Amino acid sequence: MTIKMDIINYNRLAWNNYVDKKVRWTIPISEQELENAKNGTWNIVLTPKKPVPLDWFPNLNGLKILGLASGGGQQGPILATLGADVTIYDNSEKQLQQDKILSDRFNLGIKTVQGDMQDLSVFTNNSFDLVFNPCSIHFVNNILNVWQECFRVLKPNGILMTGLINPISFQLDEEKMKLIYKQPFSDLLSLPKEKLDDLIKNNEALVFGHSLTDLISGQLEAGFNLTNMYEDNWGKESKMDDFFPAFIATRAIKRVQ
């Protein structure tokens, strides 16, 4: 049964539920944060805590940006306030609504499109200067398609910024800090039935712990050159922080063919 689940639709509903519950990643930024951005004080994240270095960004004025799986009204409104032409693409209609509300209220011109990040066929080749993908790749089971689609929709020398989770995070029993699951990890295939049933009962989004090969080499094989990276942690929200940084952010450029 679980192997045949419609994971795209299931996770869409799970994220709609997170919006209703006001989970951290669904709460839009404040009017004050937008005002601060207008005055030159701003930051956005790809991972939980560490802001993306400002020198990772080119001049944002007029830049065409795809916020990939970036609904929630957190990154897109900041980038639009700074002059970027922003499109937010997300699986959850309620996450998209968070961006639309801010865009309408402050006349930010953000476009919102609903869809699965593995399929960007709604966009033509060479459509964007930058793809901004905060930590969400673990909600889909085929990330190689994502990298290939990002490459396709970016202009030559376009930039991909993405947040990743160290795959060892998914293999651990967090309470005992002991490896118990094999890599690659999948909630659908790795968890005991009772644990998976609990996740589904509680409307929790299901995740996939991809290999570092697919996370990093997958970008290279799609045609990107990695230009920078950094690590981040949970900000003391997880025992993992005492042992290793659970998150990786990467910056890559589409190679000119």
Secondary structure, DSSP 4 states (H G I P E B T S, - for coil): -GGG--HHHHHHHHHHHHHHHT-GGGPPPPHHHHHHHHTT----BSSSSSBPPGGGS---TT-EEEEET--SSSSHHHHHHTT-EEEEEES-HHHHHHHHHHHHHHT---EEEE--TT--TTS-TT-EEEEEE-S-GGGSS-HHHHHHHHHHHEEEEEEEEEEEE-THHHHEETTTTEE-SPSSEEHHHHS-HHHHHHHHHTTPPP-EE--HIIIIIHHHHHTEEEEEEEEE--SSSSGGGGT---EEEEEEEEPP-
